[in-house]
Amino acid sequence: MNDFASNASTAQRAAMVELVADRRHYDGVVLGAVCRAKLSVWIATANLKDVHIEAPIGTRARAQGRYQSIIERFGELTRRGVEIRILHGAAPSRPYRQALAKSRLRPPGFEMRECPRVHLKLAVVDGAYAYIGSANFTGAGIGARGDGRRNFELGVATDDDVLLDATQLRFDRIWSGRECGSCRLRARCPKPLDGA
């Protein structure tokens, strides 16, 4: 084996990479990753709505076929010690704000920050799983709506450590306000994140 082939083989990484389309956003990303978080959930979305999801297996609500607000699930996660951060580009929908007001979700376990420049869509769970794609955190975006009512969305889910590090670094730079200084919308921003 020549030196180039030897170096190339040591540079390769093994990682899970999965194409996520349409309804798989709901099944794989929301129910499969976000709702099973053990440590942390970081979500970035341009639009944020009150998504309703199936109640957890083994609950009376599930047996009755009821759905619950994602806010309720976030509450369950934070009570188990999961940190939830949501970075969004516009004001959340009225139903989301109403559900949030009724909840007991508060910092430091649950935090939301708005930045009008945020258009990225991602979910990072436990620092070990990342979804990066087109889906906003809305019912139509994440595939929670019925057939014929959900958006056509596409993304990638991965456990690749290099992509996870880069994704989390990008999220954290925005979250912490390190991008605010050079932002040309700062004068119109209602609450710059570097002052949060």
C-alpha positions as CSV (number, residue, x, y, z in Angstrom):
1,M,0.0,0.0,0.0
2,N,1.4,3.4,-0.9
3,D,1.6,6.3,1.6
4,F,-1.4,8.1,0.0
5,A,-3.6,5.1,0.3
6,S,-2.5,4.5,3.9
7,N,-3.2,8.2,4.9
8,A,-6.5,8.2,3.1
9,S,-7.8,5.1,4.9
10,T,-6.9,6.5,8.4
11,A,-8.8,9.7,7.6
12,Q,-12.0,7.9,6.9
13,R,-14.7,8.0,9.6
14,A,-17.6,5.7,10.2
15,A,-20.9,7.5,10.9
16,M,-24.6,7.0,10.6
17,V,-26.1,9.2,7.9
18,E,-29.8,8.9,7.1
19,L,-31.8,10.8,4.5
20,V,-35.0,12.2,6.2
21,A,-38.0,12.9,4.0
22,D,-41.5,14.1,4.8
23,R,-43.2,11.9,7.5
24,R,-39.7,10.6,8.7
25,H,-39.2,14.0,10.3
26,Y,-42.0,13.2,12.7
27,D,-41.2,9.5,13.3
28,G,-37.4,9.7,13.3
29,V,-36.5,13.2,14.4
30,V,-39.3,14.2,16.8
31,L,-40.5,10.9,18.2
32,G,-37.3,8.9,17.7
33,A,-34.7,11.5,18.8
34,V,-36.1,14.6,20.5
35,C,-38.7,12.9,22.6
36,R,-36.1,10.3,23.8
37,A,-33.5,12.8,24.8
38,K,-31.5,12.1,27.9
39,L,-29.3,15.3,28.3
40,S,-30.1,18.1,25.8
41,V,-32.2,19.2,22.8
42,W,-31.1,22.2,20.7
43,I,-33.6,23.2,18.0
44,A,-33.2,25.9,15.4
45,T,-36.1,26.9,13.2
46,A,-37.3,29.9,11.3
47,N,-41.0,29.3,12.3
48,L,-42.2,27.8,15.6
49,K,-45.7,26.4,16.1
50,D,-47.5,24.3,18.6
51,V,-47.0,20.9,17.2
52,H,-49.2,18.1,18.5
53,I,-47.8,14.7,18.8
54,E,-48.9,11.3,20.0
55,A,-49.1,10.9,23.8
56,P,-46.3,8.6,25.2
57,I,-46.8,4.8,25.0
58,G,-48.2,3.4,28.2
59,T,-50.2,6.5,29.1
60,R,-54.0,6.8,29.4
61,A,-53.9,9.6,26.8
62,R,-52.2,7.2,24.3
63,A,-54.8,4.5,25.0
64,Q,-57.5,7.1,24.2
65,G,-55.8,8.1,21.0
66,R,-55.1,11.6,22.2
67,Y,-52.4,13.9,21.0
68,Q,-50.5,16.4,23.2
69,S,-48.8,19.7,22.6
70,I,-45.0,19.4,22.1
71,I,-44.9,21.8,25.1
72,E,-46.2,19.1,27.4
73,R,-43.5,16.7,26.1
74,F,-40.8,19.4,26.6
75,G,-42.1,19.7,30.2
76,E,-41.7,15.9,30.7
77,L,-38.1,16.1,29.3
78,T,-37.1,19.1,31.5
79,R,-38.5,17.3,34.6
80,R,-36.1,14.5,33.8
81,G,-33.2,17.0,33.6
82,V,-33.0,17.5,29.9
83,E,-31.9,21.0,28.8
84,I,-34.0,22.4,26.0
85,R,-32.8,25.4,23.9
86,I,-34.9,26.7,21.0
87,L,-33.5,29.3,18.6
88,H,-36.2,30.8,16.3
89,G,-36.4,33.4,13.6
90,A,-39.8,34.9,14.2
91,A,-42.4,35.1,17.0
92,P,-43.9,31.7,17.8
93,S,-47.5,31.1,16.8
94,R,-50.2,32.3,19.2
95,P,-51.2,28.7,20.1
96,Y,-47.6,27.9,21.0
97,R,-47.3,31.0,23.2
98,Q,-50.6,30.1,24.9
99,A,-49.5,26.5,25.6
100,L,-46.1,27.9,26.8
101,A,-47.8,30.4,29.2
102,K,-49.9,27.5,30.7
103,S,-46.8,25.3,31.2
104,R,-44.2,25.5,33.9
105,L,-41.4,25.6,31.5
106,R,-38.8,28.1,32.7
107,P,-35.1,28.7,32.5
108,P,-32.5,27.3,33.0
109,G,-34.0,24.0,31.9
110,F,-36.0,25.5,29.0
111,E,-34.9,28.6,27.1
112,M,-35.9,30.2,23.8
113,R,-34.1,33.0,22.0
114,E,-35.3,34.9,18.9
115,C,-33.0,36.1,16.2
116,P,-34.6,37.5,13.0
117,R,-31.6,36.2,10.9
118,V,-32.2,32.5,12.0
119,H,-33.3,30.5,9.0
120,L,-31.5,27.3,9.7
121,K,-33.4,24.2,10.7
122,L,-31.8,21.7,12.9
123,A,-32.2,19.5,16.0
124,V,-29.2,18.3,18.0
125,V,-30.0,15.7,20.7
126,D,-27.7,14.8,23.5
127,G,-24.7,16.1,21.5
128,A,-24.8,12.7,19.7
129,Y,-27.5,13.1,17.0
130,A,-28.1,15.9,14.5
131,Y,-30.8,16.6,12.0
132,I,-30.0,19.3,9.5
133,G,-32.5,20.0,6.8
134,S,-35.4,22.1,5.4
135,A,-38.1,21.4,8.0
136,N,-39.3,24.2,10.3
137,F,-40.6,23.1,13.7
138,T,-44.2,23.2,12.6
139,G,-46.8,20.5,12.2
140,A,-46.6,20.7,8.4
141,G,-42.8,21.0,8.5
142,I,-42.0,18.0,10.7
143,G,-44.6,15.8,9.1
144,A,-47.0,15.7,12.0
145,R,-49.9,16.5,9.7
146,G,-51.8,13.9,7.8
147,D,-51.2,12.8,4.3
148,G,-51.7,15.6,1.8
149,R,-51.3,18.2,4.5
150,R,-47.6,18.0,5.3
151,N,-44.8,19.8,3.5
152,F,-42.3,18.2,1.2
153,E,-39.2,18.3,3.3
154,L,-35.7,16.8,3.1
155,G,-32.8,16.6,5.5
156,V,-30.1,14.5,6.9
157,A,-29.7,12.8,10.3
158,T,-26.3,11.8,11.5
159,D,-24.1,10.9,14.5
160,D,-20.9,12.1,12.7
161,D,-18.8,13.8,15.4
162,V,-17.3,16.3,13.0
163,L,-20.7,17.4,11.7
164,L,-22.1,17.4,15.3
165,D,-19.2,19.7,16.5
166,A,-19.6,22.1,13.6
167,T,-23.4,22.2,14.0
168,Q,-23.3,22.8,17.7
169,L,-20.6,25.5,17.3
170,R,-22.8,27.3,14.7
171,F,-25.8,27.1,17.0
172,D,-23.9,28.3,20.0
173,R,-22.3,31.2,18.2
174,I,-25.8,32.5,17.3
175,W,-27.3,31.6,20.7
176,S,-24.6,33.4,22.7
177,G,-24.8,36.5,20.5
178,R,-21.3,36.2,19.0
179,E,-22.9,36.9,15.6
180,C,-24.7,40.1,16.7
181,G,-21.8,42.5,16.4
182,S,-21.6,42.2,12.6
183,C,-25.3,41.8,12.0
184,R,-26.8,44.5,9.8
185,L,-30.3,43.9,11.2
186,R,-29.1,44.7,14.8
187,A,-30.7,48.2,14.8
188,R,-34.1,46.6,14.1
189,C,-33.6,43.6,16.3
190,P,-36.0,43.7,19.3
191,K,-33.6,42.0,21.7
192,P,-30.0,41.4,20.4
193,L,-28.7,38.1,21.8
194,D,-25.4,39.6,22.9
195,G,-27.4,41.5,25.5
196,A,-29.5,38.5,26.6
